[in-house]
Amino acid sequence: MNILGLNAFHGDASAALLSEGQLVAAIEEERLNRIKHWAGFPNLAAAACLDGTDPNEVEHVAISRNPFAHISRKVLYAAARPASWQRSMSRVANIVQVTRLSSERPGTILSELKRARIHKVEHHRAHLASAFFASPFEEAAVVSVDGFGDYSSVQWGVGRGNRIDVRGSVLFPHSLGIFYTAFTQFLGFPKYGDEYKMMGLAAYGEPRFAPLVRRVVRTISGQCRLDLNYFTHHNQGVKMTWDGCEPVSSNLFSRKMVRMFGDAREPRSDLTSRHADLAASVQVVLEENYFSLLNHVYQQTKQKSLCLAGGVALNCAANGKIFEKTPFRDLYIQPAASDAGTSIGAALSVWHERLNRPRSLVMQHAYYGPEYTDSEIRAELSSAGVNYAHVNGTELVNRAAAEIAAGKVVGWFQGRMEFGPRALGNRSILADPRRRDMKQLLNSRIKHREHFRPFCPSVLQEAVSDFFETDYPSPFMVTAYKIKPERQQDIPAVTHADGTGRLQTVDRESNPLYWELIRRFGEITGVPVLLNTSFNENEPIVQTPAEALDCFLRTRMDVLVVGHYILQKSENLHLSEHRRAFAMA
Ligand SMILES: [Fe+2]
């Protein structure tokens, strides 16, 4: 039985294919249409997931939206507040969009799936399902925390076998995600997904504004409550505009926020210690509320294991303190804990909760995207006219490890693309974490991002406790752990200002080639750790060999390893200069 899961008409639109309960493919639409955080219908991703599948053998389509959820509350809320009617109209338009998918299926790949029955799965139900049903736990507490989806911002419950029993939720207009996003905007980071920037900046500040920030939000008995006087979303809604190819939402903070904290920072203006202090204060208050919620869930469920999903669950600084601040002793956060993962969650919810099928999936890696054969890669390189060399498996790893150890910046493109926001060793740019200047060098040559944002380490699973104060697995780069003080000087390029590293633990079973590369680098240098950043330059992560080659040529990357082929920038300078000039034009 095939189930197509979709996250449609919501940020990070995506598709996933579940076949007999096993995850076969999962792709974000942005990787294919090259528009960051695309929020329309994931037609290209759905087509890619279904490549090779007979449309008549797709029995179910699961969409991670149910605009009719909490419909009576929505109507009552709007009726009581005429100022919110404009926002209500956009909600009605969304209901029409999702409803039309079920009936007419206009202009989408769904029109080809004649036999498929369409299911709507509430947004947070899909988040919960994506967290628990992909986890290794037979029984666990499960929590979803984000901005909003289907009128909720938090939902929690207990997962047992193939069921999730929902125990509580937080409804519109209260939201920890909106709290964090509003301050992210206030600090001059207006784009969708910019919350990582404020989290990175927080490590440089002192939380001296925390007492003031606590006036804005509090969480009691799992219920987050915003002081709505500081916000606009409850009246004005959230309007999206575009900055280049990236979505930007309207301001969520009100004039009262400005009166309390001073002028908001203009995007791209100078950052001061006051900005860093405010970021630190917001991070502290977020964590207080997050742990208050999680501790409430523990008290209610008494489960020792915890599964998390939703945008707030991607706050790796907070996640790294869960074992310290709560009684939970096991943690699972799947690699696409963001909205993209709800396509998997919707499909899993239908498979288990509506069709009553037993558990059989554990999502132990993120490699569910497209891949390319060596002959396809060679054809691309040949048609581009670049100079390249073919090398076998062992030599490939030896040469790549030696290049990184020699200080080169290496583009590393292998196997199936990752699903979720992190590059985990298949679409990555790799560098030597021992070099103190590597962060600045990467920023000036390739990434062009803010100086305060950290780069992350990929660490051989067997060596995690040599460098970090814990060896609990973190395979998806969603937790930040303290680096041992005596080892921070050994890996300065991946040690953040607060002494933490947002690590990826790499085990041999999940990604043997990447594991072997890190192991070989460790043999050469004594440090089995690589700096790993996503393979892109202000664009969605590269998906095809052609996109990898283009990024390699137009940036100042030194080496590209794509499949079994190695390219040196020094041997392709003429093409590189041409691409750079073209990109600048
Ligand atoms: Fe969400």
Residues whose N, C-alpha, C, O or C-beta is under 5 A from the ligand:
A	BS01	LIG	D146 F148 G149 G310 D339
